[in-house]
Amino acid sequence: MRTVYNRQRQALFSIGLLSFLILAFVLAACGAAGSGGSTTGGTGAAGSSPTAAPTPVKGYGTANGCPSDMVVSSAPTKANVIVKSSEANNTITAHNGDVIEVRLPFGHKWGGPNASPSILALQSPAGYAWKADNVCVWRFVAQGTGTAELNFTGQALCKAGQVCPMYIMEVLFKINVQ
């Protein structure tokens, strides 16, 4: 009886692990397609990086949940509009030409934005780590007027070999550029 129970438990664990791996690969593919497409097309100030020189620190950004291992150690030029996760599902007002900075806290594995609207040009590096405030940062330049949605996803930040909660949250920002 005990052997049957152990085999059932092992089978259940294997199925759960396989399901998790499939989900992880699907989500990784979605994040790569979304973030890769959003970094192109910027010109001038929109395609440039923040004034502080980013440096890659292998494993630091991704270990804290950022999609990039780029770390900015000195403050970039101050953004006109700073958006935090607490402002999700609210409408944020900006003006044409404003630099908009989205800051999402360390502790979740962040992905996105899933699409970069044409009126917001994504600056690179996208999703870099800002050690001073323990956040991942995306910067955009408003080019034009209208309403744009920035859709980010967060999931559990897990260490190898540990039990990890399975969740995906959506963090949506609506930016109204005047």
PAMAR-171191 format. One record per residue (C-alpha): residue number from 1; residue in one letter; y, x, z. Coordinates in nm, 2 decimals, always signed. Each point is the difference from the previous one (the first is absolute). Layout:
// residues N
NUM:a:Y:X:Z
...
// end
This chain:
// residues 178
1:m:+0.00:+0.00:+0.00
2:r:+0.24:+0.28:+0.09
3:t:-0.07:+0.18:-0.33
4:v:+0.09:-0.31:-0.20
5:y:+0.32:-0.04:+0.19
6:n:+0.10:+0.36:-0.05
7:r:-0.07:-0.02:-0.37
8:q:+0.20:-0.32:-0.03
9:r:+0.29:+0.16:+0.18
10:q:-0.02:+0.31:-0.22
11:a:+0.00:-0.22:-0.32
12:l:+0.30:-0.19:+0.13
13:f:+0.18:+0.32:+0.07
14:s:-0.08:+0.14:-0.34
15:i:+0.12:-0.31:-0.18
16:g:+0.32:+0.00:+0.20
17:l:+0.06:+0.37:-0.07
18:l:-0.07:-0.06:-0.37
19:s:+0.24:-0.29:-0.01
20:f:+0.27:+0.20:+0.17
21:l:-0.04:+0.29:-0.25
22:i:+0.02:-0.24:-0.30
23:l:+0.32:-0.16:+0.15
24:a:+0.15:+0.34:+0.07
25:f:-0.06:+0.12:-0.36
26:v:+0.14:-0.33:-0.14
27:l:+0.32:+0.03:+0.22
28:a:+0.04:+0.37:-0.09
29:a:-0.01:-0.08:-0.37
30:c:+0.25:-0.28:+0.04
31:g:+0.24:+0.22:+0.20
32:a:-0.02:+0.28:-0.25
33:a:+0.08:-0.23:-0.29
34:g:+0.29:-0.16:+0.18
35:s:+0.16:+0.31:+0.13
36:g:-0.05:+0.20:-0.32
37:g:+0.17:-0.25:-0.21
38:s:+0.30:-0.04:+0.23
39:t:+0.10:+0.37:-0.01
40:t:+0.08:+0.01:-0.37
41:g:+0.30:-0.12:-0.19
42:g:+0.27:+0.12:+0.24
43:t:+0.29:+0.20:-0.15
44:g:+0.29:+0.18:+0.15
45:a:+0.04:-0.06:+0.38
46:a:-0.29:-0.24:+0.01
47:g:-0.25:+0.26:-0.11
48:s:+0.13:+0.27:+0.22
49:s:-0.13:+0.08:+0.34
50:p:+0.18:-0.03:+0.33
51:t:+0.24:+0.29:+0.06
52:a:-0.24:+0.16:+0.26
53:a:-0.27:+0.20:-0.16
54:p:-0.34:-0.16:+0.06
55:t:-0.29:+0.24:+0.07
56:p:-0.36:-0.08:-0.01
57:v:-0.18:+0.03:+0.33
58:k:-0.37:-0.05:-0.07
59:g:-0.14:-0.29:+0.18
60:y:+0.31:-0.08:+0.21
61:g:+0.13:-0.30:-0.18
62:t:-0.33:-0.16:-0.08
63:a:-0.13:+0.06:+0.35
64:n:+0.29:-0.21:+0.13
65:g:-0.04:-0.27:-0.26
66:c:+0.24:+0.10:-0.28
67:p:-0.12:+0.00:-0.36
68:s:+0.14:+0.35:-0.05
69:d:-0.03:+0.33:+0.18
70:m:+0.36:+0.08:-0.08
71:v:+0.21:+0.06:+0.31
72:v:+0.38:+0.00:+0.02
73:s:+0.11:+0.21:+0.29
74:s:+0.38:-0.03:-0.03
75:a:+0.18:-0.33:-0.03
76:p:+0.06:-0.12:-0.36
77:t:+0.33:-0.16:-0.09
78:k:+0.05:-0.31:+0.20
79:a:-0.12:-0.32:-0.17
80:n:+0.24:-0.29:-0.04
81:v:-0.28:-0.24:+0.10
82:i:-0.28:+0.08:+0.24
83:v:-0.29:-0.24:+0.01
84:k:-0.25:+0.00:+0.28
85:s:-0.34:-0.18:+0.04
86:s:+0.16:-0.25:+0.24
87:e:+0.21:-0.13:-0.29
88:a:-0.31:-0.11:-0.20
89:n:+0.02:-0.35:-0.15
90:n:+0.38:+0.00:+0.03
91:t:+0.25:+0.04:-0.28
92:i:+0.19:+0.33:+0.01
93:t:+0.33:+0.02:-0.18
94:a:+0.11:+0.31:-0.19
95:h:+0.25:+0.09:-0.27
96:n:-0.03:+0.15:-0.34
97:g:-0.02:+0.38:+0.04
98:d:-0.12:-0.01:+0.36
99:v:-0.27:+0.23:+0.13
100:i:-0.26:-0.22:+0.17
101:e:-0.25:+0.17:+0.24
102:v:-0.32:-0.18:+0.11
103:r:-0.14:+0.15:+0.32
104:l:-0.35:-0.10:+0.12
105:p:-0.14:+0.14:+0.33
106:f:-0.28:+0.25:+0.03
107:g:-0.33:-0.14:+0.12
108:h:-0.11:-0.21:-0.30
109:k:-0.12:+0.12:-0.34
110:w:+0.29:-0.11:-0.22
111:g:-0.01:-0.08:-0.37
112:g:+0.24:-0.12:-0.26
113:p:+0.23:-0.12:-0.11
114:n:-0.24:-0.18:-0.22
115:a:+0.27:-0.04:-0.27
116:s:+0.34:+0.15:-0.03
117:p:+0.25:-0.26:-0.13
118:s:+0.23:+0.11:-0.28
119:i:+0.31:-0.03:+0.21
120:l:-0.13:+0.24:+0.26
121:a:-0.08:+0.35:-0.12
122:l:-0.24:+0.19:+0.23
123:q:+0.10:+0.35:+0.10
124:s:-0.25:+0.27:+0.04
125:p:-0.18:+0.10:+0.21
126:a:-0.12:-0.35:+0.08
127:g:-0.15:-0.07:+0.34
128:y:+0.08:+0.33:+0.15
129:a:-0.03:+0.07:+0.38
130:w:+0.32:+0.02:+0.21
131:k:-0.11:+0.18:+0.32
132:a:+0.32:-0.07:+0.20
133:d:-0.06:-0.38:+0.01
134:n:-0.38:-0.01:-0.06
135:v:+0.04:-0.21:-0.32
136:c:-0.11:+0.01:-0.36
137:v:+0.30:-0.04:-0.23
138:w:+0.06:-0.14:-0.35
139:r:+0.35:+0.02:-0.15
140:f:+0.14:-0.21:-0.29
141:v:+0.32:-0.02:-0.19
142:a:+0.13:-0.34:-0.08
143:q:+0.07:-0.02:-0.38
144:g:+0.13:-0.34:-0.10
145:t:+0.01:-0.33:+0.18
146:g:-0.26:-0.26:+0.09
147:t:-0.29:-0.04:+0.24
148:a:-0.29:+0.24:+0.03
149:e:-0.31:-0.01:+0.22
150:l:-0.16:+0.31:+0.15
151:n:-0.35:-0.06:+0.10
152:f:-0.17:+0.25:+0.23
153:t:-0.35:-0.01:+0.15
154:g:-0.12:+0.15:+0.33
155:q:-0.35:+0.04:+0.12
156:a:-0.17:+0.17:+0.29
157:l:+0.05:+0.38:+0.03
158:c:-0.35:+0.12:+0.09
159:k:-0.15:+0.33:+0.09
160:a:-0.33:+0.11:-0.15
161:g:-0.30:-0.10:+0.21
162:q:+0.18:-0.26:+0.21
163:v:-0.03:-0.37:+0.01
164:c:+0.30:-0.15:-0.18
165:p:+0.15:-0.35:-0.02
166:m:+0.00:-0.15:-0.35
167:y:+0.33:-0.16:-0.09
168:i:+0.25:+0.00:-0.27
169:m:+0.36:-0.12:+0.06
170:e:+0.26:-0.07:-0.25
171:v:+0.36:+0.10:+0.07
172:l:+0.24:-0.17:-0.24
173:f:+0.37:+0.08:-0.03
174:k:+0.24:-0.21:-0.22
175:i:+0.30:+0.20:-0.11
176:n:+0.30:-0.19:-0.14
177:v:+0.22:+0.24:-0.20
178:q:+0.36:-0.13:-0.05
// end
